[in-house]
Amino acid sequence: MDINWIKNLARFNLPVYLYESDTMKLAYAGYSAIKRNYYVRFILDRNNHTTFLGRRWFWQIPDLIKSGNIDMAISEISPAILKHFRKYSGHIAPVRVMMRINIDRPESEICNRHVSDFPDIKRKIRKYNLTYEIINDKGSINNFYDKFYLPYTAKRHGEEAFIEDLNAIGELSSSSFIMAVREDGVIAGEAQFLKSDENLCLMRLGLLEGNMEFRAHGVIGAIYYFAILEGQKMKCRYLDLGGTRPFLTDGLTQFKLGLGAEFTPDYSKCNEFLWLGVNAKSEVAKEFLRNNPLMHLNSELKIIKTGI
């Protein structure tokens, strides 16, 4: 039996949860507890209660807004049912919007205070004596995973953390490497990079034992800055920063925008989407979107901002 066929069928019939706060009712349809926890926290206040509404076929989900007097509904959708959700009002967004920095230009232009926060990052690099080196020996990926990536991801994101298995990360190849950032000679942070065509891609990063003091000292920012220098040495055009949430007020999205990053425009090969439906009569939902603009997709699967 084809397991993938069963998985795809399951994505057509989704569990639905209703979250109610004092001001808003939010329905979430999908299997991912990580995504659900994030959006409930991001959209609602902490004081909310949950009701499991059972399972719904994907074509029933948009009707939840009207039938349940719900302010906003979010549904996980696959490429197979993307066309169906285009018939409804609302927004379709990739689960993660991809961001990148054009590094095919002078470092002085990239680090201009008027376009990025890199001057502040460079100040912390000097203050805390941050340096970097490239590591590509055989055992470095295991050390990175156990001492940097795993503890940092768990501490930074809590119940919203998506932690990849070490086997999925795999060994370093001729096109990948570990960057280690030292603070006063001690390795405080590490990141895994992969060179792919004209891109230097940041795959994942972490701080030593998840120590957030190193974050305050600018080690995360230093990883991005040193990656620009390394990418330029490798004649790359872009530093690919990976994915982030589609809301412009998300903390990580704002951080990357502060680095002067741009959104990767084309999502035609994306395989995970969200549909966000809004009750036209709900002022609280409309106000939320005004205050939290969303990067979503047009009919050609190009990224645009809410309201365009």
SEBARO-639060 format. One line per 3 residues: number of its first residue (from 1); for each residue x negated, y, z negated of N, C-alpha, C. Coordinates in steps of 0.2 Angstrom, whole numbers, plus 5000, padded with zeros to 4 digits. Atoms other than C-alpha are relative to their C-alpha. Last residue first. Example, Ala and Ser with C-alpha at 12.3 -4.5 7.8 and 13.67 -1.06 7.14 Angstrom:
<pts>
2	5004/4994/5001/4932/4995/4964/5004/5005/4997 ~ 4996/4994/5000/4938/4978/4961/4996/5006/5000
</pts>
This chain:
<pts>
308	5003/4999/4993/5009/5224/5012/5005/4996/5005 ~ 4998/4993/4998/5018/5225/4995/4998/5002/5008 ~ 4993/4999/5001/5008/5211/4987/5002/5007/5002
305	4998/4998/5007/4991/5210/4994/5007/5001/5000 ~ 4997/4994/5000/4986/5200/5010/5002/5002/4992 ~ 4999/4997/5007/4976/5184/5013/5002/5008/5000
302	5005/4996/5002/4978/5176/5030/5002/5004/4994 ~ 5005/5002/5005/4988/5161/5032/4994/5004/4999 ~ 5006/5003/4997/4995/5166/5049/4995/4997/4995
299	4998/5006/4996/5013/5169/5042/4994/4997/5003 ~ 4996/4998/4995/5005/5180/5028/5002/4994/5004 ~ 5002/5001/4993/4997/5174/5012/5006/5002/5005
296	4997/5006/4997/4996/5180/4995/4999/5000/5007 ~ 5003/5002/4993/4985/5191/4984/5004/4994/5002 ~ 5001/5007/4999/4997/5197/4969/4997/4999/5007
293	5000/5001/4993/4998/5214/4961/4997/4993/5002 ~ 5004/5006/4999/5001/5213/4942/5000/4998/5007 ~ 5006/4999/5005/5009/5229/4936/4995/4995/5001
290	5003/4993/4999/5021/5230/4951/4994/5001/4996 ~ 5004/5000/4993/5023/5211/4950/4998/5007/5002 ~ 5006/5004/5001/5028/5212/4931/4996/5000/5007
287	5005/4996/5003/5040/5226/4935/4994/4997/4999 ~ 5003/4995/4995/5049/5216/4948/4995/5004/4997 ~ 5004/5003/4996/5051/5202/4935/4997/5004/5005
284	5006/5002/5003/5057/5213/4922/4996/4996/5004 ~ 5004/4995/5000/5070/5221/4934/4993/4999/4996 ~ 5004/4999/5006/5078/5205/4938/4995/5006/5000
281	4997/4996/5005/5091/5206/4951/4997/5001/4993 ~ 4999/4993/4998/5081/5201/4965/5003/5004/4995 ~ 4993/4999/5000/5076/5185/4955/5000/5008/5002
278	4997/4995/5005/5058/5182/4960/5007/5002/5001 ~ 4994/4997/4998/5050/5167/4969/5002/5005/4994 ~ 4997/4996/5005/5032/5162/4968/5006/5004/5002
275	4994/4995/4998/5027/5148/4979/5002/5004/4994 ~ 4995/4999/5005/5010/5140/4975/5005/5005/5003 ~ 4997/4994/5000/4998/5132/4987/5005/5001/4994
272	4996/4999/5006/4985/5118/4988/5003/5007/5000 ~ 4995/5006/5001/4978/5111/5004/5004/5000/4993 ~ 4998/5001/5007/4969/5126/5011/5005/4994/4999
269	5002/5006/5002/4962/5124/5029/5001/4998/4992 ~ 4997/5005/4996/4972/5138/5036/4998/4993/4998 ~ 4999/5006/5005/4966/5149/5021/5004/4995/5004
266	4996/5005/4997/4957/5163/5031/5001/4994/4995 ~ 4994/4998/4997/4952/5180/5023/5004/4994/5002 ~ 5000/5004/4994/4939/5176/5010/5006/5001/5004
263	4997/5006/5000/4942/5190/4997/4999/4997/5007 ~ 4994/5000/4995/4929/5203/4995/5003/4993/5000 ~ 4998/5006/4996/4916/5205/4981/5006/5001/5004
260	5000/4997/4993/4909/5222/4975/5002/4994/5005 ~ 5007/5002/4997/4903/5214/4958/5000/5003/5008 ~ 5005/4995/5002/4918/5223/4950/4993/4999/5003
257	4999/4994/4996/4929/5213/4961/4995/5005/4998 ~ 5003/5001/4993/4921/5197/4954/5001/5006/5004 ~ 5007/5000/5001/4925/5203/4936/4997/5000/5007
254	5002/4993/5002/4943/5208/4940/4992/5000/5000 ~ 4999/4996/4993/4946/5191/4948/4998/5007/4999 ~ 5005/5002/4996/4939/5183/4932/5000/5003/5007
251	5007/4998/5002/4950/5193/4921/4994/4998/5004 ~ 5004/5006/5003/4966/5191/4931/4993/5002/4998 ~ 5001/4998/5007/4974/5208/4935/4997/4994/4996
248	5006/4996/5000/4972/5205/4954/4998/5002/4992 ~ 4998/4993/5002/4983/5190/4953/4994/5004/4999 ~ 4998/4995/4995/4977/5176/4965/5003/5007/4997
245	4993/4999/5000/4967/5166/4952/5002/5006/5005 ~ 4997/4997/5006/4949/5163/4956/5007/5000/5001 ~ 4993/4998/5001/4939/5153/4968/5001/5003/4994
242	4996/5005/5002/4920/5152/4973/5007/5003/4999 ~ 4999/5000/5007/4908/5166/4972/5005/4994/4998 ~ 4993/5002/5001/4901/5163/4990/5001/4999/4992
239	5001/5003/5006/4885/5174/4992/5008/4998/4999 ~ 4996/4999/5006/4886/5178/5010/4998/4996/4994 ~ 4995/4994/4999/4875/5181/5025/5004/5002/4994
236	4993/5001/5000/4861/5169/5020/5004/5007/5001 ~ 4997/4997/4994/4843/5172/5025/5007/4998/5000 ~ 4998/5006/4996/4836/5160/5011/5004/5002/5007
233	5006/5004/4998/4827/5174/5003/5001/4995/5005 ~ 5003/4996/4995/4843/5184/5004/4993/4997/5002 ~ 4996/5001/4993/4852/5170/4995/4996/5004/5005
230	5002/5007/4997/4838/5170/4981/5004/4999/5007 ~ 5007/5000/4998/4840/5189/4978/4998/4993/5003 ~ 5001/4995/4994/4859/5188/4978/4993/5000/5003
227	4998/5004/4994/4858/5172/4967/5000/5005/5006 ~ 5006/5004/4998/4848/5183/4954/5002/4995/5006 ~ 5005/4996/4997/4862/5195/4953/4994/4996/5003
224	4997/4997/4994/4876/5182/4951/4994/5005/5003 ~ 5000/5005/4995/4866/5173/4938/5002/5002/5006 ~ 5007/5001/4997/4862/5189/4929/5000/4994/5005
221	5001/4995/4995/4880/5193/4927/4994/4999/5003 ~ 4996/5001/4994/4882/5177/4918/4999/5004/5005 ~ 5003/5006/4996/4867/5180/4907/5004/4998/5006
218	5000/4999/4993/4873/5198/4902/4997/4994/5004 ~ 5006/4997/4998/4869/5198/4884/4999/5000/5008 ~ 5000/4993/5001/4887/5196/4880/4994/5003/5002
215	4996/4996/4996/4887/5180/4889/5000/5007/4999 ~ 5004/4999/4994/4872/5174/4879/5004/5004/5006 ~ 5005/4995/5001/4882/5177/4864/4996/5002/5006
212	4997/4994/4996/4896/5166/4871/4995/5006/4998 ~ 5002/4995/5005/4885/5150/4866/5002/5007/5004 ~ 4994/4996/5000/4894/5136/4877/4999/5007/4995
209	4995/5002/5005/4880/5124/4872/5006/5005/4999 ~ 5003/5005/5005/4868/5134/4883/5005/4999/4994 ~ 5005/4997/5005/4879/5144/4895/4998/4994/4995
206	4999/5001/5007/4887/5137/4911/4995/5003/4996 ~ 5005/4997/5004/4889/5138/4930/5002/4998/4992 ~ 4998/5000/5007/4898/5130/4944/4995/5002/4996
203	4995/5005/5001/4898/5129/4963/5003/5000/4993 ~ 5001/5002/5007/4890/5145/4968/5005/4995/4998 ~ 4994/5001/5004/4889/5144/4987/4998/4999/4992
200	5002/5003/5006/4875/5152/4997/5006/4999/4995 ~ 4998/4999/5007/4883/5154/5014/4996/4997/4995 ~ 5002/4993/5001/4877/5156/5032/5001/5002/4992
197	5001/4995/4994/4877/5137/5035/4998/5007/4998 ~ 4995/5003/4994/4881/5129/5018/5000/5005/5005 ~ 5000/4996/4994/4868/5131/5004/5004/4997/5005
194	5000/5004/4993/4874/5124/4988/4999/5005/5005 ~ 4999/4997/4994/4871/5131/4970/5000/4995/5006 ~ 5002/5004/4994/4872/5125/4953/5002/5003/5006
191	4995/5000/4995/4871/5137/4938/4998/4995/5006 ~ 5001/5003/4994/4862/5138/4922/5006/5000/5005 ~ 4994/5001/4995/4862/5149/4907/4997/4996/5006
188	4994/4998/5003/4851/5152/4891/5006/4998/5004 ~ 4995/5001/4995/4835/5144/4895/5007/5001/4997 ~ 4995/5006/5002/4823/5151/4882/5005/5000/5005
185	5004/5006/4999/4808/5162/4888/5005/4994/4999 ~ 5006/5001/5004/4815/5178/4881/4997/4993/5000 ~ 5000/4994/5004/4832/5175/4889/4994/4999/4995
182	5003/5000/5007/4830/5162/4903/5001/5007/4997 ~ 5001/4993/5002/4841/5160/4918/4997/4999/4993 ~ 5001/4999/5007/4840/5143/4926/4999/5007/4999
179	5003/4994/5002/4846/5140/4944/5000/5001/4993 ~ 4998/4997/5006/4850/5122/4949/4996/5007/4999 ~ 5005/4999/5005/4848/5117/4967/5003/5003/4994
176	4998/4998/5006/4857/5111/4983/4995/5001/4994 ~ 4997/4994/4999/4853/5109/5001/5003/5003/4994 ~ 5005/4995/4997/4840/5095/4999/5003/5007/5001
173	5002/5002/4993/4853/5086/4988/4994/5005/5002 ~ 5003/4994/4996/4856/5087/4969/4998/4997/5007 ~ 5007/4998/5001/4866/5072/4962/4998/5006/5005
170	5005/5003/4996/4885/5071/4961/4993/5002/4999 ~ 5005/4995/4998/4897/5083/4955/4995/4997/5004 ~ 4998/4996/4995/4911/5070/4956/4995/5006/5002
167	5001/5004/4994/4901/5058/4946/5003/5004/5006 ~ 5007/5000/4998/4899/5071/4932/4999/4996/5007 ~ 5004/5005/5002/4918/5073/4931/4993/5000/5003
164	5001/5005/4995/4925/5090/4934/4996/4994/4997 ~ 5007/5003/5001/4932/5100/4919/4999/4994/5005 ~ 5001/5005/4996/4947/5111/4923/4993/4997/5000
161	5007/5002/4997/4949/5121/4908/5001/4995/5005 ~ 4999/4998/4993/4967/5129/4904/4993/4998/5004 ~ 4995/5004/4997/4968/5121/4887/5001/5001/5008
158	4995/5003/5005/4952/5130/4882/5004/4995/5004 ~ 4993/5000/4997/4945/5141/4896/5005/4996/4996 ~ 4997/4994/4996/4929/5148/4889/5007/4999/5002
155	4999/4995/5005/4925/5134/4876/5003/5006/5003 ~ 4995/5002/5005/4928/5119/4887/5002/5006/4996 ~ 4994/5001/4997/4919/5127/4902/5006/4999/4995
152	4998/4994/4998/4904/5132/4892/5007/5000/5002 ~ 4999/4996/5006/4902/5115/4883/5003/5007/5002 ~ 4994/5002/5004/4904/5106/4900/5001/5004/4993
149	4994/5000/4997/4893/5117/4911/5006/4997/4995 ~ 4998/4993/4997/4878/5120/4900/5007/5000/5002 ~ 5002/4994/5005/4871/5106/4889/5003/5007/5002
146	4999/5002/5008/4880/5090/4896/4998/5006/4996 ~ 4993/5002/5001/4882/5096/4915/5001/4999/4992 ~ 4995/4995/4998/4866/5105/4917/5007/4998/4998
143	5001/4995/5006/4856/5091/4908/5004/5006/5001 ~ 4998/5003/5006/4863/5078/4920/5000/5005/4994 ~ 4993/5000/5000/4860/5089/4935/5003/4998/4994
140	4997/4993/5002/4842/5092/4930/5007/5001/5000 ~ 4996/5000/5006/4837/5074/4930/5004/5006/4998 ~ 4995/5005/5000/4831/5072/4948/5005/5001/4994
137	5002/5007/5001/4821/5088/4949/5006/4996/4999 ~ 4997/5005/4995/4828/5103/4958/4997/4993/4998 ~ 5002/5007/5002/4825/5118/4946/5004/4995/5005
134	4996/5005/4997/4824/5136/4952/4998/4993/4998 ~ 5005/5004/4997/4818/5150/4940/5005/4995/5004 ~ 4997/5006/4998/4826/5165/4932/4995/4996/5004
131	5003/5002/4994/4822/5180/4921/5003/4993/5003 ~ 4997/5006/4996/4831/5189/4908/4996/4999/5006 ~ 5006/5003/4997/4821/5201/4896/5002/4993/5004
128	5001/5007/5004/4836/5205/4885/4995/4996/5004 ~ 4999/5000/5007/4836/5224/4889/4998/4993/4997 ~ 5006/4997/5003/4829/5222/4907/5000/5000/4992
125	5005/5004/4998/4843/5210/4912/4993/5003/4997 ~ 5001/5006/5005/4855/5220/4902/4995/4995/5002 ~ 5002/4997/5006/4851/5236/4913/5000/4994/4995
122	5007/4999/5000/4852/5225/4929/4997/5003/4993 ~ 5003/5006/5001/4870/5220/4924/4992/5000/5000 ~ 4999/5002/5007/4875/5238/4922/4997/4993/4998
119	5004/4995/5004/4868/5243/4939/5000/4998/4992 ~ 5006/5003/5000/4877/5227/4946/4995/5005/4996 ~ 5002/5000/5007/4894/5234/4942/4993/4997/4999
116	5001/5006/5004/4898/5237/4960/4998/5002/4993 ~ 4997/5006/4997/4903/5250/4973/5000/4993/4996 ~ 4993/4998/4998/4899/5267/4966/5004/4994/5003
113	4995/5000/5005/4885/5260/4956/5007/5002/5002 ~ 4998/4993/5001/4876/5255/4971/5005/5000/4995 ~ 5001/4998/5007/4869/5237/4968/5002/5007/4999
110	4996/5004/5004/4874/5230/4985/5001/5002/4993 ~ 4993/4999/4998/4867/5245/4994/5005/4996/4996 ~ 4998/4993/5002/4851/5245/4985/5007/5001/5002
107	4999/5001/5007/4849/5226/4988/5003/5006/4997 ~ 5005/4999/5005/4849/5230/5007/5003/4999/4993 ~ 5001/4993/5000/4862/5221/5018/4995/5002/4994
104	5004/4999/4994/4866/5203/5023/4999/5008/5000 ~ 5007/4999/5002/4872/5200/5005/4995/5001/5006 ~ 5004/4999/4994/4891/5201/5009/4993/5002/4998
101	5003/4993/4999/4899/5196/4993/4995/4999/5006 ~ 5007/5000/4998/4912/5182/4992/4997/5007/5000 ~ 5003/4994/5000/4929/5177/4985/4992/5000/5002
98	5008/5000/5000/4940/5163/4987/4998/5007/5001 ~ 5003/4995/4995/4958/5164/4981/4993/5000/5000 ~ 5005/4996/5001/4964/5149/4971/4998/5004/5006
95	5001/5001/5007/4981/5141/4971/4994/5004/4997 ~ 5005/5006/5001/4983/5148/4988/4999/5000/4992 ~ 5007/4999/5001/4998/5160/4988/4996/4994/4999
92	5004/5006/5000/5015/5160/4995/4993/5002/4999 ~ 5006/5000/4997/5027/5174/4990/4996/4993/4999 ~ 5005/5001/5005/5045/5177/4987/4993/5000/5004
89	5004/4994/5002/5060/5176/4999/4995/4998/4994 ~ 4998/4997/5006/5064/5159/5006/4996/5007/4998 ~ 4993/4998/4999/5062/5152/5023/5003/5004/4994
86	5001/4994/4996/5043/5151/5021/5007/5003/5001 ~ 5000/4995/5004/5046/5138/5008/5000/5007/5003 ~ 4993/5000/5003/5051/5125/5021/5000/5006/4995
83	4995/4997/4996/5035/5129/5031/5007/5001/4997 ~ 5001/4993/5000/5024/5125/5016/5005/5004/5005 ~ 4993/4997/5001/5032/5108/5014/4999/5008/5000
80	4994/5004/4997/5018/5097/5021/5006/5004/4999 ~ 5000/4997/4993/5004/5110/5016/5006/4997/5003 ~ 5005/5003/4995/5008/5105/4998/5001/5003/5007
77	4998/5002/4994/5018/5116/4985/4994/4997/5004 ~ 5006/5003/4996/5016/5119/4967/5003/4997/5006 ~ 5000/5007/4998/5031/5129/4961/4994/4999/5004
74	5006/5001/4997/5033/5146/4952/5000/4992/5001 ~ 5002/5007/5000/5050/5153/4947/4993/4999/5004 ~ 5006/5002/4995/5054/5170/4941/4999/4993/5000
71	5003/4994/4997/5069/5179/4932/4994/4998/5005 ~ 5007/4999/5001/5080/5164/4930/4996/5006/5003 ~ 5001/4993/5002/5099/5165/4930/4993/5001/4997
68	5002/4999/5007/5099/5146/4930/4999/5007/4998 ~ 4996/5004/5004/5109/5144/4946/4998/5000/4993 ~ 4993/4997/5000/5101/5159/4955/5004/4995/4995
65	5000/4993/5002/5083/5156/4951/5007/5002/4999 ~ 5001/4999/5008/5084/5137/4951/5001/5007/4998 ~ 4993/4998/5002/5090/5138/4970/5000/5000/4992
62	4998/4993/4999/5072/5140/4975/5007/5001/4997 ~ 5003/4995/5005/5068/5123/4967/5002/5007/5001 ~ 4995/4998/5005/5081/5112/4976/4997/5005/4996
59	4995/4995/4997/5071/5110/4992/5005/5003/4995 ~ 5003/4994/4998/5056/5103/4983/5006/5005/5002 ~ 5003/5000/4993/5066/5089/4975/4998/5007/5002
56	4996/4997/4995/5069/5092/4956/4996/4998/5007 ~ 5004/4999/4993/5064/5083/4941/5005/5003/5005 ~ 5000/5007/4996/5070/5085/4923/4996/5001/5006
53	4994/5000/4996/5074/5102/4915/5001/4994/5004 ~ 5001/5004/4994/5061/5101/4901/5006/4999/5004 ~ 4995/5005/4998/5064/5116/4890/4998/4996/5006
50	5000/5004/4994/5050/5126/4882/5006/4996/5000 ~ 4998/5007/5002/5050/5140/4869/5001/4997/5007 ~ 4995/5003/4995/5041/5157/4870/5002/4993/4998
47	4994/5002/5003/5031/5168/4858/5006/4998/5005 ~ 5002/5007/5003/5014/5169/4866/5007/4997/4997 ~ 5003/5000/5007/5020/5182/4878/4999/4994/4997
44	4996/5000/5006/5024/5177/4896/4996/5002/4994 ~ 4994/4996/4998/5016/5180/4913/5004/5001/4994 ~ 5001/4993/4996/4998/5176/4910/5006/5004/5000
41	5003/4995/5004/5001/5163/4896/4999/5006/5003 ~ 4996/4998/5005/5014/5154/4906/4997/5005/4995 ~ 4995/4995/4998/5004/5155/4921/5005/5002/4995
38	5003/4994/4998/4988/5147/4913/5006/5005/5002 ~ 5002/4997/5006/4997/5133/4904/4998/5007/5002 ~ 4994/4998/5004/5006/5128/4920/4998/5004/4994
35	4997/4994/4997/4990/5128/4930/5006/5003/4997 ~ 5005/4995/5000/4981/5117/4918/5003/5006/5003 ~ 4999/4997/5006/4997/5106/4915/4995/5006/4999
32	5006/4998/5003/4997/5102/4933/5001/5004/4994 ~ 5003/5005/5005/5012/5091/4938/4994/5003/4996 ~ 5006/5002/4998/5023/5105/4946/4997/4995/4995
29	4999/5006/4997/5038/5116/4945/4994/4997/5002 ~ 5007/5002/4997/5037/5131/4933/5002/4993/5002 ~ 5000/5007/4998/5053/5141/4928/4993/4998/5004
26	5004/5003/4995/5051/5157/4919/5001/4993/5001 ~ 4999/5008/4999/5064/5166/4909/4996/4998/5006 ~ 5000/5003/4993/5059/5184/4903/5001/4992/5000
23	4999/4995/4994/5061/5197/4889/5001/4996/5007 ~ 4995/4995/5002/5062/5188/4872/5002/5004/5006 ~ 5003/4995/5005/5052/5173/4879/5006/5005/4999
20	4997/4994/5002/5059/5158/4888/4997/5004/4995 ~ 5003/4997/5006/5050/5144/4897/5004/5007/4999 ~ 4997/4993/5001/5059/5132/4908/4997/5003/4994
17	5000/4998/5007/5050/5116/4914/5002/5007/5000 ~ 4999/4993/5000/5052/5107/4931/5001/5002/4992 ~ 4997/4998/5007/5045/5090/4935/5000/5008/5000
14	5005/4997/5005/5042/5089/4954/5004/5000/4993 ~ 4995/5000/5006/5049/5078/4968/4996/5002/4994 ~ 4994/4997/4998/5040/5082/4984/5005/5000/4995
11	5000/4993/5000/5023/5080/4976/5006/5003/5003 ~ 4999/4998/5007/5027/5062/4972/5000/5008/5000 ~ 4993/5001/5002/5029/5058/4990/5002/5003/4994
8	4997/4994/4997/5011/5065/4993/5008/5000/4999 ~ 5001/4993/5004/5005/5054/4979/5003/5005/5004 ~ 4996/5000/5006/5014/5038/4986/4998/5007/4997
5	4993/4999/4998/5007/5041/5004/5004/5001/4993 ~ 4999/4993/4998/4989/5043/4996/5007/5002/5002 ~ 4999/4996/5006/4991/5026/4988/5001/5008/5001
2	5004/4994/5000/4994/5017/5004/5001/5005/4994 ~ 4996/4994/5000/5000/5000/5000/4996/5006/5000
</pts>
